[in-house]
């Protein structure tokens, strides 16, 4: 068992009184846990693109093939090394490796292909440079895709996409792979980097409250701890993005929209002392998390796995 498998990342959100093992999502939009309008539109654009490119009956292999091709065709490599990340991929013509890999990761999430990004060193000539690419679970095994090196504008010597669905043994000839060797390694690393569990100790929190039999939690802090984002405009409208799901609500209203589809809530979001509070079970189960409350210990657990959330 690799040393990192036994590691945990403890996020202490003091305002909430939260504790648990957690990590950030494996791609980063470059923002904190509050999105602006442009970022929300960029993520919506990529989700729309993924749904147009991939058919519902496509195999995971076909989804990865199509999305890798889309990423390589949309942008060229940025030799000035100025533009990277998800936003740059959407808005720029040229990006570095983080633009390719983070975009592919998000697109794969949109069509529910289990994946994570790999950040390690690649050997070029007599030197090694830090690089990022993708690991995907396809047809029962973890394989590697390097969309940057599949793009002929970055890798003129290999314009045929040969860095596509390579085994660990194949890709490790030119790259370090964070000690990923066995399927157990890959599964454990996926759990470590992509899944999040929060434990809300209600009685010890000065922010979580019980009202009308429901536990209300601060929206922004809780969503941010799960790796998601919130946005609010001046008319009390709230946008919540957790991975590929988008939830729209209005303070004081029991009408909500999940990915554009209207639904009714049995409790409305509200502001308490300037903080937006929401019923935890209703909101976070809608976003694809599992929510459990132990009345004996007065602890609520919210667990999130982006792959399970799409099932």
Helices and strands as residue ranges (DSSP letters): G 3-6, E 18-19, H 37-53, H 60-74, E 76-77, H 86-91, E 94-95, H 97-110, E 115-124, E 127-138, E 141-145, H 147-150, G 156-158, E 164-166, H 168-171, H 183-194, E 195-201, G 202-204, E 209-211, E 214-218, H 219-225, E 229-232, E 237-242, E 245-250, E 255-258, E 261-264, E 270-272, E 275-279, H 280-286, E 290-294, E 299-305, H 306-309
